[in-house]
């Protein structure tokens, strides 16, 4: 389920570019304050959900934060948010980690047993690749 009236291939209505009515060119380092690594380990498949409540005034947040909060009303992966926002994955990871530190989103990390890959996840990926 995506944003109402949004179709794949179109710009999601909650992205910063859609709100301004034109495509903006903002360098990734400007969005992240020059940081290239998130404050915490954040897996691509980690799930993100909005943790904001009505008491939080989202109008005071950056347009990138507002877009992430809007899209994460439904639980989505970090990779999916990056694709929907049309932002580089590294930038998205930094922003989501910052938002988690501020309590704006909740992150549900996959559990990794002592560095071993999750066999269930690998099987799902293999199954998906075979369907292609």
ChimeraX attribute file (.defattr): number of C-alpha atoms within 10 A of each C-alpha:
attribute: neighborCount
match mode: 1-to-1
recipient: residues
	/A:1	5
	/A:2	11
	/A:3	13
	/A:4	8
	/A:5	8
	/A:6	13
	/A:7	10
	/A:8	8
	/A:9	7
	/A:10	9
	/A:11	15
	/A:12	22
	/A:13	18
	/A:14	20
	/A:15	21
	/A:16	20
	/A:17	18
	/A:18	13
	/A:19	13
	/A:20	10
	/A:21	9
	/A:22	9
	/A:23	10
	/A:24	10
	/A:25	7
	/A:26	8
	/A:27	10
	/A:28	16
	/A:29	11
	/A:30	10
	/A:31	15
	/A:32	18
	/A:33	9
	/A:34	11
	/A:35	15
	/A:36	13
	/A:37	15
	/A:38	17
	/A:39	15
	/A:40	13
	/A:41	12
	/A:42	19
	/A:43	15
	/A:44	16
	/A:45	15
	/A:46	18
	/A:47	21
	/A:48	25
	/A:49	21
	/A:50	21
	/A:51	17
	/A:52	16
	/A:53	9
	/A:54	6
	/A:55	6
	/A:56	11
	/A:57	9
	/A:58	16
	/A:59	9
	/A:60	9
	/A:61	11
	/A:62	11
	/A:63	17
	/A:64	19
	/A:65	22
	/A:66	17
	/A:67	20
	/A:68	25
	/A:69	22
	/A:70	18
	/A:71	24
	/A:72	20
	/A:73	15
	/A:74	15
	/A:75	17
	/A:76	18
	/A:77	20
	/A:78	21
	/A:79	19
	/A:80	18
	/A:81	23
	/A:82	20
	/A:83	13
	/A:84	19
	/A:85	22
	/A:86	14
	/A:87	15
	/A:88	12
	/A:89	17
	/A:90	16
	/A:91	21
	/A:92	25
	/A:93	26
	/A:94	22
	/A:95	21
	/A:96	27
	/A:97	21
	/A:98	18
	/A:99	19
	/A:100	19
	/A:101	13
	/A:102	11
	/A:103	13
	/A:104	20
	/A:105	22
	/A:106	20
	/A:107	22
	/A:108	15
	/A:109	15
	/A:110	14
	/A:111	11
	/A:112	9
	/A:113	8
	/A:114	6
	/A:115	7
	/A:116	8
	/A:117	11
	/A:118	12
	/A:119	9
	/A:120	9
	/A:121	12
	/A:122	11
	/A:123	11
	/A:124	11
	/A:125	12
	/A:126	11
	/A:127	11
	/A:128	10
	/A:129	9
	/A:130	8
	/A:131	7
	/A:132	5
